[in-house]
Amino acid sequence: MSIAIPARGRRGRRRRTGPAVRIGGWLVWLFVILDIGLLLWTFTSSLRGNSDIMNHPFGLPGSPKFGNYAKALSDGGFGRAALNSVFTSVASSAVVIAVASPCAYVLARRRTRTSSFLSMMFVLGLGVPLQVLVIPLFIGLSKVNLTDSLYGLILVYVGLAMPFTVYLLTGFFAGVPAVLEEAAVLDGAGPVRTFLSVIVPVARGGITTAFLLQIISAWNETLFALVLLHSQDKITLPVALVNFLSTEQYDGQDWGVLFAGVCIILAPMLALFSWLGSRIIQGMTVGIGK
């Protein structure tokens, strides 16, 4: 026995899948295909010789030249730069989480004029253009001898990440039921123990999301690393790519090695996002939506 669907329901369903929605879906898939095609072209070009790329830019590698990656790691300095990028990304992310988590927890729980003002200050920090901070930060770090230092760069990354991280984590902590804190207090737990033993485990999804987002941001950051770092043994991967490109302009560009350097930078982040992409997106949606 078939059940007739009301005409109003059919019209509503047609409106949800109307021309605008279908066109939007086609555009999304078009951008996805273009992005995947660009990544595949970058990878295949990293396995080709320089003359082959120049003569046939969109061709496939006849005999893959994996030596391009070895040359990028040695001649381009990408090996040492990769270690520096890992150190600055992980260290800055850990410090950001350690500082921003209790700050966001206090702002989420205390509803006073002071907390509202501080929350507004963090939100306003999201709108500050990073370019206007380059000169003040360079002058300030030079006065304390932290230019050309990975620790100075980590300090900059921590300061830049605080507004967004606090804003994101405040939403997570606001969603934690206050009953859990009351139960912890009845059991004799103090504020610090309550936060570490009760609140942090409940909000670990948001904390993990904030940690991963900061790693991605620090890994891809170029402007401050390019301005603050000068020694070849302290540069990060994006700076190594810029330096390698400028050096090859005088010696004749080896595009295969250059594409190999780009793949070295992209591969860890693509692997990370492929593994934890759904968690990152879900965490951003829940945290910011609070």
C-alpha positions as CSV (number, residue, x, y, z in Angstrom):
1,M,0.0,0.0,0.0
2,S,1.5,3.3,-1.1
3,I,1.3,6.5,0.9
4,A,0.8,9.7,-1.0
5,I,3.1,12.5,-0.2
6,P,1.3,15.8,0.3
7,A,1.8,18.3,-2.5
8,R,3.2,20.9,0.0
9,G,5.9,18.3,1.2
10,R,6.9,17.7,-2.4
11,R,7.1,21.4,-3.2
12,G,9.2,22.0,0.0
13,R,11.6,19.2,-1.0
14,R,11.9,20.6,-4.5
15,R,12.8,24.0,-3.1
16,R,15.6,22.5,-1.0
17,T,17.1,20.9,-4.1
18,G,16.4,23.8,-6.4
19,P,18.6,25.2,-9.2
20,A,20.6,27.4,-6.8
21,V,21.4,24.4,-4.5
22,R,22.4,22.2,-7.5
23,I,24.6,25.0,-9.0
24,G,26.3,25.5,-5.6
25,G,26.9,21.7,-5.4
26,W,28.4,21.7,-8.8
27,L,30.7,24.6,-7.9
28,V,31.9,22.8,-4.8
29,W,32.7,19.7,-6.7
30,L,34.5,21.8,-9.4
31,F,36.7,23.4,-6.8
32,V,37.4,20.0,-5.2
33,I,38.4,18.5,-8.6
34,L,40.6,21.5,-9.3
35,D,42.3,21.2,-5.9
36,I,42.9,17.5,-6.3
37,G,44.2,18.1,-9.9
38,L,46.6,20.8,-8.7
39,L,48.0,18.5,-5.9
40,L,48.5,15.6,-8.4
41,W,50.2,17.9,-10.9
42,T,52.5,19.2,-8.1
43,F,53.4,15.6,-7.1
44,T,54.0,14.3,-10.6
45,S,56.1,17.4,-11.4
46,S,58.3,16.7,-8.4
47,L,59.3,13.4,-10.0
48,R,60.3,14.9,-13.4
49,G,63.4,16.6,-14.7
50,N,63.8,20.3,-15.4
51,S,63.8,20.0,-19.2
52,D,60.9,17.6,-19.2
53,I,58.8,20.1,-17.2
54,M,59.7,23.0,-19.4
55,N,58.9,21.1,-22.6
56,H,55.8,19.3,-21.4
57,P,54.4,21.1,-18.3
58,F,51.4,18.8,-17.9
59,G,53.0,15.5,-18.9
60,L,53.6,12.5,-16.7
61,P,57.0,11.4,-15.5
62,G,58.6,8.8,-17.8
63,S,61.1,7.5,-15.2
64,P,60.4,9.0,-11.8
65,K,63.3,11.0,-10.4
66,F,63.1,10.4,-6.6
67,G,66.5,12.1,-6.4
68,N,64.7,15.4,-6.5
69,Y,63.6,14.8,-2.9
70,A,67.1,13.9,-1.8
71,K,68.5,17.1,-3.5
72,A,65.8,19.2,-1.9
73,L,66.6,17.8,1.6
74,S,70.3,18.3,1.1
75,D,70.9,21.3,-1.2
76,G,67.7,23.1,-0.4
77,G,68.2,22.7,3.4
78,F,64.7,21.2,3.7
79,G,65.9,18.5,6.1
80,R,67.0,20.9,8.9
81,A,64.1,23.2,8.1
82,A,61.7,20.4,8.6
83,L,63.0,19.7,12.1
84,N,62.7,23.4,12.9
85,S,59.2,23.5,11.7
86,V,58.2,20.5,13.8
87,F,59.8,22.0,16.9
88,T,58.2,25.5,16.5
89,S,54.8,24.1,15.6
90,V,54.5,21.5,18.4
91,A,56.1,23.8,21.0
92,S,54.0,26.8,20.2
93,S,50.8,24.7,20.1
94,A,51.5,23.2,23.5
95,V,52.2,26.5,25.1
96,V,49.1,28.1,23.5
97,I,46.9,25.3,24.9
98,A,48.5,25.5,28.3
99,V,47.8,29.2,28.5
100,A,44.6,29.6,26.6
101,S,42.7,26.7,28.3
102,P,42.5,28.1,31.8
103,C,41.9,31.6,30.4
104,A,39.0,30.4,28.3
105,Y,37.6,28.4,31.2
106,V,37.5,31.4,33.5
107,L,35.9,33.6,30.8
108,A,33.2,30.9,30.2
109,R,32.3,30.5,33.8
110,R,32.5,34.1,35.2
111,R,29.8,36.4,33.9
112,T,31.1,39.8,35.1
113,R,31.9,43.1,33.4
114,T,35.6,42.4,33.6
115,S,35.2,39.0,31.9
116,S,33.0,40.4,29.2
117,F,35.5,43.2,28.6
118,L,38.4,40.6,28.3
119,S,36.3,38.4,26.0
120,M,35.7,41.4,23.8
121,M,39.4,42.2,23.7
122,F,40.2,38.7,22.5
123,V,37.5,39.0,19.8
124,L,38.9,42.3,18.7
125,G,42.3,40.6,18.4
126,L,40.9,38.4,15.6
127,G,40.6,41.5,13.4
128,V,44.1,42.9,13.8
129,P,46.0,42.5,10.5
130,L,49.2,40.6,11.1
131,Q,51.2,42.8,8.7
132,V,51.0,45.8,11.1
133,L,52.6,43.7,13.9
134,V,55.8,42.8,12.0
135,I,57.8,46.0,12.8
136,P,56.7,46.3,16.5
137,L,57.4,42.6,17.1
138,F,60.8,42.8,15.4
139,I,61.8,45.8,17.5
140,G,60.6,44.3,20.7
141,L,62.3,41.0,20.1
142,S,65.6,42.7,19.1
143,K,65.7,44.5,22.4
144,V,65.6,41.2,24.3
145,N,67.9,39.4,21.8
146,L,65.2,37.0,20.5
147,T,65.5,37.8,16.8
148,D,67.0,34.9,14.8
149,S,65.8,32.6,17.5
150,L,63.4,29.7,17.3
151,Y,62.2,30.6,20.9
152,G,61.4,34.1,19.8
153,L,59.4,32.8,16.9
154,I,57.6,30.4,19.2
155,L,56.7,33.4,21.5
156,V,55.3,35.3,18.5
157,Y,53.2,32.3,17.4
158,V,51.8,32.0,20.9
159,G,50.8,35.6,21.0
160,L,49.2,35.5,17.6
161,A,47.2,32.3,18.3
162,M,45.8,33.4,21.7
163,P,42.7,35.4,20.4
164,F,41.4,32.6,18.2
165,T,42.2,29.8,20.6
166,V,40.6,31.5,23.6
167,Y,37.6,32.3,21.5
168,L,37.3,28.7,20.3
169,L,37.8,27.1,23.7
170,T,35.4,29.5,25.5
171,G,32.6,27.9,23.5
172,F,33.6,24.4,24.5
173,F,33.9,25.2,28.2
174,A,30.6,27.0,28.2
175,G,29.0,23.8,27.0
176,V,30.4,21.8,29.9
177,P,27.6,21.2,32.5
178,A,28.2,23.1,35.8
179,V,26.9,20.1,37.6
180,L,30.2,18.4,37.1
181,E,32.0,21.2,38.9
182,E,29.5,21.1,41.8
183,A,30.0,17.4,42.2
184,A,33.8,17.8,42.2
185,V,33.5,20.5,44.9
186,L,31.4,18.2,47.0
187,D,34.1,15.6,46.7
188,G,36.6,18.1,48.1
189,A,38.4,19.0,44.9
190,G,39.9,22.4,44.6
191,P,39.7,24.7,41.5
192,V,42.9,23.5,39.9
193,R,42.1,19.8,40.4
194,T,38.5,20.3,39.2
195,F,39.8,21.9,36.0
196,L,42.5,19.3,35.3
197,S,40.6,16.2,36.4
198,V,37.0,17.0,35.4
199,I,36.8,19.9,32.9
200,V,39.8,19.1,30.7
201,P,38.8,15.4,30.0
202,V,35.3,16.5,29.1
203,A,36.5,19.2,26.8
204,R,39.4,17.2,25.3
205,G,37.7,17.2,21.9
206,G,37.9,21.0,21.7
207,I,41.4,21.1,23.2
208,T,42.6,18.7,20.5
209,T,41.0,20.7,17.8
210,A,42.7,23.9,19.0
211,F,46.0,22.1,19.2
212,L,45.8,20.8,15.7
213,L,44.7,24.1,14.2
214,Q,47.7,25.8,15.8
215,I,50.0,23.2,14.4
216,I,48.7,23.8,10.9
217,S,48.9,27.5,11.3
218,A,52.5,27.5,12.6
219,W,53.6,25.0,10.0
220,N,52.4,27.1,7.1
221,E,53.3,30.5,8.6
222,T,55.9,32.4,6.4
223,L,55.8,36.2,7.1
224,F,57.1,36.3,10.7
225,A,59.5,33.4,10.1
226,L,61.0,35.2,7.1
227,V,61.4,38.5,9.0
228,L,62.7,37.1,12.3
229,L,65.0,34.2,11.2
230,H,68.2,34.7,9.2
231,S,70.5,31.8,10.0
232,Q,70.3,28.9,7.6
233,D,70.2,26.4,10.4
234,K,67.2,28.1,12.1
235,I,64.8,28.7,9.2
236,T,61.5,26.8,8.8
237,L,60.2,25.0,5.8
238,P,58.3,27.9,4.1
239,V,61.4,30.1,4.5
240,A,63.6,27.4,3.1
241,L,61.4,27.2,0.0
242,V,61.6,31.0,-0.5
243,N,65.4,30.9,-0.1
244,F,65.8,28.0,-2.4
245,L,63.7,29.8,-5.1
246,S,65.7,33.0,-4.8
247,T,69.0,31.0,-5.0
248,E,67.9,29.0,-8.1
249,Q,67.0,32.2,-9.9
250,Y,70.7,32.9,-10.3
251,D,71.9,29.3,-10.9
252,G,69.1,28.2,-13.2
253,Q,65.9,27.0,-11.6
254,D,65.4,23.2,-11.1
255,W,61.7,23.0,-11.1
256,G,61.6,19.3,-10.2
257,V,63.5,20.0,-7.0
258,L,61.4,23.0,-6.3
259,F,58.2,21.0,-6.6
260,A,59.7,18.3,-4.4
261,G,60.2,21.0,-1.7
262,V,56.6,22.0,-2.0
263,C,55.5,18.4,-1.6
264,I,57.7,18.1,1.5
265,I,55.8,21.1,3.0
266,L,52.4,19.9,2.0
267,A,52.6,16.2,2.8
268,P,52.5,16.3,6.6
269,M,49.6,18.7,6.7
270,L,47.6,16.7,4.1
271,A,48.2,13.5,6.1
272,L,47.2,15.2,9.3
273,F,44.0,16.7,7.8
274,S,43.1,13.4,6.1
275,W,43.4,11.6,9.4
276,L,41.7,14.1,11.7
277,G,39.9,16.4,9.3
278,S,36.4,15.5,10.4
279,R,37.4,16.1,14.1
280,I,38.8,19.5,13.3
281,I,35.7,20.6,11.4
282,Q,33.4,19.2,14.0
283,G,35.4,20.9,16.8
284,M,35.3,24.3,15.1
285,T,31.6,24.1,14.4
286,V,30.8,23.1,18.0
287,G,33.2,25.5,19.7
288,I,32.4,28.6,17.6
289,G,28.7,27.8,17.6
290,K,28.4,28.0,21.4
